[in-house]
Amino acid sequence: MCDIKELTKKQISQSDPGPAIGGVVGALLLVVIVVILAVIIYRRRSASRPNKYVSDSEHLSGTAENTYMNHDPSSKPMNVFVNEGCDAYLEDVSMSLPQTHSSKTSGCDGSEEIPQEYDEEYEGNVYGNVQTGADYKIAITDLRKVINEKQKDEGFKKEYDILPRGLVHSHMEGSKEENKLKNRFLATWPYDHSRIVLTGNTESDYINASFIDSYEKEKAYIASQGPKKNTIRDFWHMIWQEKVNTIVMVTKLEEERRKKCEQYWPHSINKVMQVDNYRLVMKKETQHTVYVYRLIILQNNSLKNKQERKIHHFHFTQWPDHGVPDSVKLVNFYRKVKSIKVDKSAPMVVHCSAGVGRTGTFIAIDALYEHGQREGFVDIMEYVKTMRKDRMNMVQTHEQYEVVFEALLELFTVPDTSIHKSVFCEHIQKQEHEALPRNKTVFREEFQRLQMLRPIYSADNYTTSKRKENVSKNSSKSVLANDNYRPYLMTYGRNRNDYINAVIVPGYLAESKLFVTQCPLDETIIDFWTMMFDHGSRIIVLLDPANKGAPLWLEKNGKLQFDDSSIIKDDENLEKELQITLNHTKSKETISINVFTAEDWTISKAPPSSQYMLDLLQRVQNCWETQKCPITVVCCDGCSKSGLFVTLKLVLEKMQIDEDIDIFQVVREIQTRRPEFLMELDQYEYIYKSIRWLLEKDSRDSLYANV
């Protein structure tokens, strides 16, 4: 054994020295690599720190020339405000996101709070601002063209993805253990430099809310999360402290059975709600078609004089649980918010659930519209980046980003056409007395604008209508059912499918809905009655006679038999109102259906008189009040006469709720469902004159009643 050991040592001493040298070289290389990595990490972290002496445009786009401010070189740039002592903490910013989609925390009431909005969209932390190197300024006159271009090849999504996202500044206060339960979501925190600091609050100065600048004014807005049970007191403390007079709420209290926001106002008019030292009384609450307005009196009982302030609360109720709202409805809401005369020096509070997505969308629309009016251009990309320096992920999805564009186009190109019913007749009389040529009247100008705004859909929207088996079911090749808005048949029989040439038009009243369709053809009568049964429609408004070869019922108490249904005419009165019975064999259900006809409205574009159509509408409405079911409106092609009837009905519904008249916007909304609605100027004028006739009649009737 000794010999073997000696031999081994000798062999080693005489072997090649290469491995030893290689080890030394490898160690040196490892040291060099570590040094290089350390330098790279240091530079990246240094680059991510906000420079509080650099203007927003430099900080966000990398150049002082590409500024989002106006053309005036003397314009004061808005600076990034950062707490003096936070630079060291910025190195750990990206480490503050340990939560995941499955993370949960308990609310103050013991219930679990699960991230619902932000976490679903969260795409990870981006350390610094992305340098775009591009100019995104858009002249107002080019906005429509730009939108059309961006709608091709996911242009909005590609542009949106350039935006910086995630947490990029210090957020120590929001992530503190004692403040965690005050956050609605696990990883949506305000930045330390822009958060609202509650003063005079002995318990805590923290609330999940941030100041946001407009172009002309610092701290023009407060973007806030929706109050929780344990933050309602803090919320009203903030409202009082910042002298807020307007609150804009863009979420429902619950969506998809998930709590989005706690109700922080009294439940009914004149009901008192006590929140610590604050006494709230709701003096007014009015339901509108797209929003609810509340006037709240806020009293501070901690003051000797118990000072009171008025708070205007605008609650938008038309933001869908998924996706984004119709830009026309959002603009109508925005205009109502801006119509209230208040002290503009106070910040406007805007909140949704997390206070980033919908909140950022509304704030962007307001700031950019105000700026665009003054300067003639907008830079949507730059302003969204500007908001994100003060609150993370403002404007949360590319769909919301696109809605900002669409809403601005609406605001810049379509004037406010609503008229309060109290001045409507006077408005029309003024137009008539001006003795303008017909092509210069308000009717003509609005109608021409409607033609320009009328949607043009691609063939992809009519795929089902154009299928070989469905082509013969359309009475007109130019009036088809858009796949996005057509009703689907559910109990169709053998050798049938779910298609019928009809569209659904939603009403403004609760449960108000209209199915608009063509007069049935011989091969589609069964589809017509299937739609009536499947969708629970119990009212038919027949504006044209049924096709001779395809009667909807037999005149002399006979039974009209179909595959699974039979129709029996029961009764008819002097006003041409019919009652028929639909017997459904499979389900063994018997349904009574009311039919209203307009036999005196023949081939002319408009009905014989305003009174004629309004009387018909009143009879239909009286029936609907008892049935509360969808109304099926029928004319020869499903648009020529139906468009006028539907428009007039919806204008009256809207007037009943909002107390204003907006014929232009109602037509726009129904034309999204079927662009062929109301294509005649005579019909458009007829609606104006009919509403005027009705209001004047009501005024006369009221006068006689008082006498």
C-alpha positions in Angstrom: 0.0 0.0 0.0 3.0 2.3 0.8 4.4 1.8 -2.7 1.2 2.6 -4.4 0.9 5.9 -2.5 4.4 6.9 -3.3 3.9 6.1 -6.9 0.7 8.2 -7.1 2.4 11.3 -5.6 5.2 11.0 -8.0 3.0 10.7 -11.0 1.1 13.8 -9.9 4.2 15.8 -9.5 5.3 14.9 -13.0 1.9 15.5 -14.6 0.8 18.5 -16.9 0.3 21.8 -15.0 -2.7 22.8 -17.3 -5.6 22.0 -15.0 -4.1 24.2 -12.2 -3.7 27.1 -14.5 -7.2 26.6 -15.9 -8.7 26.7 -12.4 -7.0 30.1 -11.7 -8.2 31.5 -15.1 -11.7 30.3 -14.4 -11.8 31.9 -11.0 -10.6 35.2 -12.5 -13.3 35.0 -15.2 -16.0 34.4 -12.6 -14.9 37.5 -10.7 -15.1 39.6 -13.9 -18.6 38.3 -14.7 -19.8 39.1 -11.2 -18.4 42.7 -11.4 -20.1 43.2 -14.8 -23.5 41.9 -13.5 -23.2 44.2 -10.5 -22.6 47.2 -12.7 -25.6 46.3 -15.0 -27.9 45.9 -12.0 -26.7 49.2 -10.5 -27.3 51.1 -13.7 -30.8 49.6 -14.1 -31.8 50.5 -10.6 -30.4 54.0 -11.0 -32.4 54.5 -14.2 -35.6 53.4 -12.5 -35.4 56.1 -9.8 -37.6 59.1 -10.6 -35.8 62.4 -10.9 -37.9 64.9 -9.1 -36.2 67.7 -10.9 -37.0 66.5 -14.4 -40.3 67.5 -16.0 -43.0 64.9 -16.8 -42.3 65.0 -20.5 -38.6 64.3 -20.0 -39.3 61.6 -17.4 -41.9 59.8 -19.5 -40.6 60.1 -23.1 -36.9 60.7 -22.7 -36.8 64.2 -24.3 -37.7 67.6 -23.1 -39.0 68.6 -26.6 -41.7 65.9 -26.8 -43.8 67.5 -24.1 -47.5 66.9 -23.6 -48.1 70.5 -22.5 -49.4 73.2 -24.8 -47.3 75.0 -27.4 -46.6 77.9 -25.2 -42.8 77.6 -24.3 -43.5 79.4 -21.0 -45.9 76.6 -19.9 -44.9 75.4 -16.5 -44.0 71.7 -16.6 -45.6 69.4 -14.0 -42.9 67.9 -11.8 -42.7 64.4 -10.3 -43.1 64.9 -6.6 -41.2 62.2 -4.6 -40.6 62.1 -0.9 -37.1 63.1 0.0 -36.2 60.0 1.8 -37.5 57.3 -0.5 -34.6 56.8 -3.0 -33.0 54.0 -1.0 -36.3 52.2 -0.9 -36.8 52.3 -4.6 -34.2 49.5 -5.1 -36.7 47.2 -3.5 -39.8 48.3 -5.3 -40.1 45.2 -7.4 -39.9 43.0 -4.3 -43.2 44.4 -3.0 -45.4 42.2 -5.0 -45.4 38.8 -3.3 -49.2 38.3 -3.7 -50.7 36.1 -6.4 -54.1 35.5 -7.9 -54.9 33.0 -5.2 -53.9 35.3 -2.3 -56.6 36.3 0.2 -56.9 38.6 3.0 -59.7 39.1 5.6 -61.7 42.3 5.6 -62.6 44.1 8.8 -65.9 42.4 8.9 -64.3 39.0 8.8 -65.2 38.3 5.2 -62.6 37.5 2.6 -61.5 40.2 0.1 -60.4 38.7 -3.1 -58.7 40.8 -5.8 -61.3 41.2 -8.5 -60.3 43.9 -10.9 -56.6 44.8 -10.8 -55.1 41.3 -10.2 -57.0 39.9 -13.2 -55.3 42.5 -15.5 -51.9 42.5 -13.7 -49.1 41.7 -16.1 -46.1 42.0 -13.8 -43.9 44.9 -12.7 -42.1 47.0 -15.3 -39.2 48.7 -13.6 -38.9 51.9 -15.6 -40.8 53.9 -18.2 -40.6 52.5 -21.7 -39.0 55.0 -24.1 -41.3 55.2 -27.1 -39.3 57.6 -29.2 -42.4 58.5 -31.1 -44.8 61.5 -31.2 -48.4 60.5 -30.4 -49.9 64.0 -30.8 -53.1 63.9 -32.8 -54.8 66.9 -34.3 -58.5 67.0 -33.5 -59.3 67.1 -37.2 -57.3 63.8 -37.7 -58.8 61.9 -34.8 -61.4 59.9 -36.8 -58.8 58.9 -39.3 -56.3 57.8 -36.6 -59.0 55.7 -34.9 -59.8 54.0 -38.1 -56.2 53.2 -38.6 -55.6 51.9 -35.1 -58.6 49.6 -35.3 -56.8 47.6 -38.0 -54.4 44.9 -36.9 -54.9 45.5 -33.2 -53.3 48.9 -33.4 -54.8 50.1 -30.0 -53.5 47.0 -28.3 -50.0 47.4 -29.7 -49.8 51.0 -28.7 -51.3 50.3 -25.2 -48.7 47.6 -24.6 -45.9 50.2 -24.9 -47.2 52.0 -21.8 -45.2 51.5 -18.5 -47.1 49.4 -16.1 -46.9 48.1 -12.6 -45.4 49.8 -9.6 -42.6 52.2 -10.5 -42.3 54.5 -7.5 -42.1 54.1 -3.7 -45.3 52.8 -2.1 -44.1 52.2 1.5 -47.3 53.5 3.2 -49.7 51.4 1.3 -47.7 48.2 1.9 -47.4 48.7 5.6 -48.9 46.0 7.7 -51.3 48.4 9.6 -52.7 49.6 6.2 -53.1 46.4 4.4 -56.8 45.9 5.4 -57.5 49.4 4.1 -56.6 48.3 0.6 -59.3 46.6 -1.4 -56.8 44.7 -3.5 -53.6 43.0 -2.6 -51.2 44.8 -4.9 -52.8 48.1 -5.8 -51.2 50.8 -3.7 -50.8 54.6 -4.0 -47.4 56.0 -4.5 -45.9 57.8 -1.5 -45.3 61.0 -3.4 -48.9 61.5 -4.7 -51.1 59.8 -2.0 -53.7 61.8 -0.1 -52.4 62.4 3.4 -55.3 62.6 5.9 -54.6 65.4 8.4 -56.1 65.8 11.8 -56.8 62.1 11.9 -55.4 60.6 15.1 -55.7 57.0 14.0 -54.0 57.0 10.6 -53.2 59.4 7.8 -53.6 56.7 5.1 -56.2 56.2 2.4 -55.8 54.4 -0.9 -56.3 57.5 -3.1 -54.0 59.6 -5.2 -53.8 63.1 -6.6 -53.8 63.2 -10.4 -52.7 66.3 -12.4 -54.6 67.7 -15.4 -52.7 69.7 -18.1 -53.4 73.1 -16.5 -53.8 72.2 -12.8 -51.9 70.2 -10.3 -54.0 67.9 -8.1 -57.1 68.4 -10.4 -58.4 65.0 -9.5 -58.4 62.4 -6.8 -58.3 58.8 -8.0 -59.6 56.6 -5.3 -60.5 53.0 -4.7 -64.1 52.2 -3.8 -64.6 52.6 -0.1 -64.7 49.5 2.2 -66.6 49.3 5.4 -63.5 50.2 7.4 -62.6 53.1 5.1 -65.9 55.0 4.8 -64.9 57.3 7.6 -61.6 58.0 5.9 -63.3 58.6 2.6 -65.6 61.3 4.0 -62.7 62.8 5.9 -60.9 63.1 2.6 -63.9 64.7 0.9 -64.1 67.3 3.7 -60.4 67.9 3.9 -59.9 68.5 0.2 -63.1 70.6 -0.1 -64.5 68.2 -2.7 -67.9 69.0 -4.2 -68.2 66.4 -7.0 -67.9 62.6 -6.7 -67.9 60.5 -9.9 -68.6 56.8 -9.3 -68.1 54.4 -12.2 -68.8 51.0 -10.7 -71.9 49.2 -9.3 -71.9 48.2 -5.7 -71.8 44.6 -6.8 -70.9 43.0 -10.1 -71.2 39.3 -10.8 -72.1 38.8 -7.1 -68.8 40.3 -6.0 -68.6 43.4 -3.8 -67.1 46.2 -5.7 -67.7 49.1 -3.4 -69.4 49.6 0.0 -72.4 52.0 0.0 -71.1 55.1 1.6 -74.2 57.4 1.3 -77.7 57.3 2.9 -80.1 54.7 1.6 -83.0 57.1 0.9 -84.0 60.7 0.6 -83.9 62.6 3.9 -82.3 59.6 5.6 -79.5 60.5 8.0 -76.2 58.6 7.9 -73.7 59.3 10.7 -70.1 58.6 10.0 -68.0 59.5 13.0 -68.1 63.4 13.1 -69.8 63.6 9.7 -73.5 63.8 9.2 -74.8 62.9 5.8 -78.3 63.6 4.4 -79.4 62.7 0.9 -81.6 65.6 -0.2 -82.2 64.4 -3.8 -81.9 61.2 -5.8 -82.9 61.0 -9.5 -82.7 57.9 -11.7 -81.6 58.6 -15.3 -81.1 56.3 -18.3 -77.4 55.9 -17.8 -76.7 57.3 -14.3 -78.1 58.2 -10.9 -77.7 61.7 -9.5 -77.6 62.3 -5.8 -77.4 65.6 -3.8 -75.8 64.9 -0.4 -75.5 67.5 2.4 -72.3 66.8 4.3 -72.1 68.4 7.8 -68.9 68.4 10.0 -70.1 68.1 13.6 -66.6 68.5 15.0 -66.7 72.2 14.1 -68.4 74.7 16.4 -70.6 76.1 13.6 -71.3 72.6 12.2 -70.6 73.7 8.7 -72.4 72.1 5.8 -71.4 71.5 2.2 -73.2 70.2 -0.9 -71.8 67.1 -2.5 -72.9 66.2 -6.1 -72.7 62.5 -6.6 -72.9 61.1 -10.1 -73.2 57.3 -10.3 -72.7 55.8 -13.8 -74.6 52.6 -14.0 -74.0 51.4 -17.6 -70.4 50.1 -17.3 -70.8 46.4 -18.2 -69.4 43.7 -15.9 -67.1 42.7 -18.7 -65.6 45.0 -21.3 -66.3 48.7 -21.7 -69.4 50.9 -22.1 -70.8 52.4 -25.3 -68.8 55.6 -25.8 -72.0 57.6 -26.6 -73.5 56.7 -23.2 -70.2 57.5 -21.4 -70.1 60.9 -23.2 -73.7 61.6 -22.3 -72.9 60.9 -18.6 -69.7 63.0 -18.8 -71.7 66.0 -20.1 -74.1 65.7 -17.3 -71.3 65.7 -14.7 -69.8 68.8 -16.3 -73.1 70.6 -16.5 -73.2 71.2 -12.8 -71.9 74.6 -11.8 -69.4 74.1 -8.9 -66.2 75.6 -7.6 -63.6 74.4 -10.0 -60.7 74.9 -7.6 -61.6 71.8 -5.7 -60.4 68.4 -7.0 -63.0 66.0 -8.5 -63.0 62.6 -6.9 -63.4 59.7 -9.3 -63.5 56.1 -8.1 -64.4 52.6 -9.3 -63.4 49.5 -7.4 -59.6 49.6 -7.5 -59.4 53.2 -8.6 -57.2 52.6 -11.7 -59.0 51.3 -14.7 -62.4 52.9 -15.1 -61.3 55.8 -13.0 -58.3 56.5 -15.2 -60.5 56.2 -18.3 -62.9 58.9 -17.0 -60.1 61.2 -15.9 -58.3 60.9 -19.2 -61.4 61.8 -21.1 -61.9 65.0 -19.0 -58.3 66.2 -19.0 -57.8 65.5 -22.7 -61.1 67.1 -23.8 -60.3 70.3 -21.9 -56.8 70.4 -23.3 -57.9 69.5 -26.9 -60.5 72.3 -26.9 -57.7 74.8 -26.1 -54.9 73.5 -28.2 -56.5 71.7 -31.1 -54.6 68.4 -30.5 -54.5 65.6 -28.0 -51.7 63.2 -26.9 -53.6 60.3 -25.3 -50.5 58.1 -24.9 -48.5 60.8 -23.2 -51.3 61.7 -20.8 -51.9 58.1 -19.7 -48.2 57.9 -18.9 -48.5 61.1 -17.0 -51.3 59.7 -14.9 -49.3 56.5 -14.3 -46.5 58.5 -12.6 -49.0 59.3 -9.8 -51.0 56.1 -9.7 -50.2 52.7 -11.1 -51.9 51.3 -14.1 -54.4 54.1 -14.8 -56.5 53.0 -17.8 -56.2 49.3 -17.2 -56.9 47.6 -20.5 -56.4 48.3 -24.2 -60.2 48.3 -24.6 -60.4 51.2 -22.0 -57.6 52.9 -23.9 -59.6 52.7 -27.1 -62.8 54.0 -25.4 -60.8 57.2 -24.5 -60.2 57.8 -28.2 -63.8 57.1 -29.1 -65.2 59.3 -26.4 -63.0 62.2 -27.4 -64.1 61.8 -31.0 -67.7 62.0 -29.9 -67.1 65.0 -27.7 -65.2 66.9 -30.4 -67.4 66.1 -33.4 -71.0 65.6 -32.0 -72.6 68.5 -30.1 -74.8 68.0 -27.2 -78.3 67.6 -28.7 -80.4 67.1 -25.6 -83.1 69.7 -24.9 -85.0 69.9 -21.7 -88.7 69.2 -22.3 -89.6 72.5 -20.6 -88.0 74.5 -23.5 -88.4 72.0 -26.4 -91.4 73.7 -28.0 -89.8 77.1 -27.7 -86.6 75.7 -29.4 -88.6 74.3 -32.3 -90.6 77.5 -32.7 -87.3 79.5 -32.9 -86.1 77.2 -35.6 -89.3 77.7 -37.6 -89.2 81.5 -37.2 -85.7 81.8 -38.5 -87.1 81.0 -42.0 -84.0 79.1 -43.0 -83.9 77.2 -46.3 -84.8 73.5 -45.7 -81.2 72.4 -46.2 -80.1 74.6 -43.3 -82.7 73.7 -40.7 -81.6 72.0 -37.4 -83.5 68.9 -38.6 -81.5 68.7 -41.9 -78.1 69.4 -40.2 -78.7 66.7 -37.5 -80.0 64.2 -40.1 -76.9 64.8 -42.3 -74.7 64.3 -39.3 -76.5 61.0 -38.6 -75.8 59.8 -42.1 -72.1 60.5 -41.6 -72.1 58.7 -38.2 -74.2 55.8 -39.3 -72.2 52.6 -38.7 -70.9 50.6 -41.6 -70.4 46.9 -40.7 -68.3 44.4 -42.6 -69.6 41.2 -44.0 -68.3 39.4 -40.9 -71.1 40.9 -38.9 -73.7 39.2 -41.1 -72.2 35.7 -41.4 -75.4 33.9 -40.3 -77.7 36.0 -42.5 -75.6 35.2 -45.6 -75.4 31.4 -45.1 -76.8 29.5 -47.9 -79.7 28.0 -45.8 -80.7 31.4 -44.6 -80.5 33.7 -47.6 -84.1 32.9 -48.6 -85.3 33.9 -45.2 -84.5 37.6 -45.8 -87.1 39.6 -47.6 -84.5 42.2 -48.5 -80.9 41.6 -49.4 -79.9 45.0 -48.0 -81.6 44.6 -44.5 -79.9 41.8 -42.6 -79.6 40.8 -39.0 -76.3 41.7 -37.4 -74.9 38.6 -35.5 -74.2 40.8 -32.5 -77.7 42.0 -32.0 -80.0 39.2 -33.4 -82.3 37.1 -31.2 -81.5 33.3 -31.3 -84.2 30.8 -31.7 -84.0 28.0 -29.1 -86.9 25.6 -29.7 -86.7 25.4 -33.5 -87.9 22.2 -35.1 -86.5 19.6 -37.5 -84.6 21.0 -40.5 -84.6 24.5 -39.0 -81.9 26.6 -37.3 -81.6 29.5 -34.8 -81.8 32.3 -37.4 -84.6 34.8 -37.9 -84.1 38.2 -39.6 -84.7 40.3 -36.5 -82.7 42.6 -34.1 -83.1 43.4 -30.4 -83.3 47.0 -29.4 -83.1 47.7 -25.6 -85.3 50.3 -24.1 -84.6 52.8 -21.4 -87.2 51.6 -18.9 -86.5 48.5 -16.8 -87.6 45.4 -18.7 -88.2 47.4 -21.9 -87.0 45.6 -25.0 -88.1 45.5 -28.6 -87.7 42.8 -31.2 -87.8 44.3 -34.7 -88.4 42.1 -37.6 -89.8 41.8 -41.2 -93.2 40.6 -42.1 -92.8 36.8 -42.1 -92.4 35.0 -45.4 -94.1 31.7 -46.1 -91.1 29.7 -45.0 -90.4 31.9 -41.9 -93.8 32.0 -40.2 -92.8 29.2 -38.0 -89.6 31.1 -37.0 -91.7 34.1 -36.1 -93.9 32.3 -33.7 -90.9 30.4 -32.3 -89.2 33.7 -31.5 -92.4 34.9 -29.8 -92.5 31.8 -27.7 -88.8 31.5 -26.9 -88.3 35.1 -25.9 -91.6 35.7 -24.1 -93.0 38.4 -26.3 -96.8 38.9 -25.8 -97.2 42.1 -27.8 -97.1 42.5 -31.6 -97.2 45.9 -33.3 -98.0 45.2 -37.0 -97.2 48.3 -39.1 -97.7 46.7 -42.5 -100.3 44.1 -43.6 -99.0 40.6 -43.4 -97.8 39.1 -46.7 -100.7 37.6 -48.6 -99.1 34.2 -49.0 -98.0 34.1 -45.4 -100.9 35.0 -43.0 -100.0 35.2 -39.3 -103.5 34.0 -38.4 -106.8 33.0 -40.1 -109.5 35.7 -40.2 -112.5 33.6 -39.4 -111.7 31.9 -36.1 -109.9 29.1 -37.8 -106.8 27.4 -36.5 -103.5 28.0 -38.2 -101.3 25.0 -37.6 -97.5 24.8 -37.6 -95.0 22.1 -36.6 -95.3 22.6 -32.8 -97.7 25.5 -32.6 -101.2 26.6 -33.6 -102.6 30.1 -33.8 -106.3 31.0 -33.1 -107.7 34.5 -33.5 -109.9 35.2 -30.5 -111.1 38.8 -30.7 -110.9 42.1 -32.5 -112.2 45.6 -31.5 -112.9 48.8 -33.3 -109.4 50.1 -32.8 -108.0 47.1 -34.7 -106.6 45.5 -31.6 -106.6 41.7 -31.8 -106.2 39.0 -29.3 -104.8 35.7 -30.5 -103.8 32.5 -28.7 -100.6 30.6 -29.3 -100.8 27.0 -28.4 -97.3 25.3 -28.1 -97.8 21.6 -28.4 -94.4 20.4 -27.0 -94.6 22.4 -23.8 -98.4 22.3 -23.6 -98.4 26.0 -23.0 -101.2 28.4 -24.1 -100.2 32.0 -24.5 -102.4 35.0 -25.1 -100.9 37.6 -27.4 -102.1 41.2 -28.1 -101.8 42.6 -31.6 -101.9 46.3 -32.5 -102.2 47.2 -36.1 -101.7 50.5 -38.0 -103.9 50.0 -41.1 -104.3 53.7 -41.8 -100.6 54.1 -42.2 -100.3 53.0 -45.8 -97.4 53.4 -48.2 -96.3 57.0 -47.1 -93.0 57.4 -45.2 -94.7 59.0 -42.2 -98.0 58.2 -40.5 -101.1 60.3 -41.2 -100.7 62.5 -38.1 -98.8 62.9 -34.9 -101.9 62.1 -32.9 -102.4 58.8 -34.8 -99.0 57.5 -33.9 -99.0 58.8 -30.4 -102.4 57.2 -29.7 -101.0 53.9 -31.0 -98.0 54.2 -28.8 -100.2 54.9 -25.8 -102.3 51.8 -26.3 -99.2 49.7 -26.7 -97.6 51.3 -23.6 -100.8 50.6 -21.5 -100.6 46.9 -22.5 -96.9 46.7 -21.8 -97.5 48.1 -18.3 -99.5 45.0 -17.4 -97.4 42.5 -19.4 -93.8 43.8 -18.9 -92.6 41.7 -21.8 -90.6 42.3 -25.0 -92.6 44.1 -27.8 -92.3 42.7 -31.3 -92.4 45.4 -34.0 -93.1 44.2 -37.6 -93.1 46.0 -40.9 -92.5 44.8 -44.5 -88.7 44.9 -44.4 -88.0 45.3 -40.7 -86.8 48.9 -40.9 -88.8 51.4 -43.0 -91.7 51.9 -40.6 -90.3 50.1 -37.6 -87.4 52.6 -37.3 -89.9 55.5 -36.8 -92.0 53.6 -34.3 -89.1 52.5 -32.2 -87.4 55.9 -32.2 -90.6 57.7 -31.1 -91.2 55.1 -28.3 -87.6 55.3 -27.0 -87.6 59.2 -27.1 -90.7 59.1 -25.0 -89.2 56.6 -22.6 -86.0 58.7 -22.2 -88.1 61.9 -21.7 -90.0 60.1 -18.9 -86.8 59.3 -17.1 -84.4 62.1 -17.9 -87.0 64.9 -18.5 -85.0 65.9 -21.6 -85.4 65.1 -25.3 -82.6 63.8 -27.5 -83.9 62.5 -30.8 -80.5 62.6 -32.4 -78.8 60.3 -29.8 -81.8 57.9 -29.7 -81.5 57.4 -33.5 -77.7 56.9 -33.2 -78.3 54.2 -30.6 -80.9 52.2 -32.6 -78.8 52.6 -35.8 -76.0 50.6 -34.1 -78.4 47.7 -34.1 -79.7 48.2 -37.6 -78.1 51.0 -39.7 -81.1 51.1 -42.0 -83.4 52.5 -39.4 -84.8 56.0 -40.0 -83.2 56.8 -43.4 -85.7 59.5 -44.4 -85.5 63.1 -43.4 -89.3 63.3 -43.4 -89.5 60.7 -40.7 -86.8 62.6 -38.6 -88.8 65.8 -38.8 -92.0 63.9 -38.0 -90.6 62.8 -34.7 -89.7 66.3 -33.7 -93.2 67.6 -34.6 -94.9 64.7 -32.8 -93.0 65.4 -29.6 -93.9 69.1 -29.9 -97.5 68.2 -30.5 -97.6 66.0 -27.4 -96.0 68.6 -25.1 -98.3 71.3 -26.3 -101.3 69.0 -25.8 -100.1 68.2 -22.3 -99.7 72.0 -21.6 -103.2 72.7 -22.9 -104.7 69.8 -20.9 -103.0 71.0 -17.8 -104.3 74.5 -18.3 -107.9 73.3 -18.8 -107.6 71.1 -15.7 -106.5 74.1 -13.6 -109.4 76.1 -15.0 
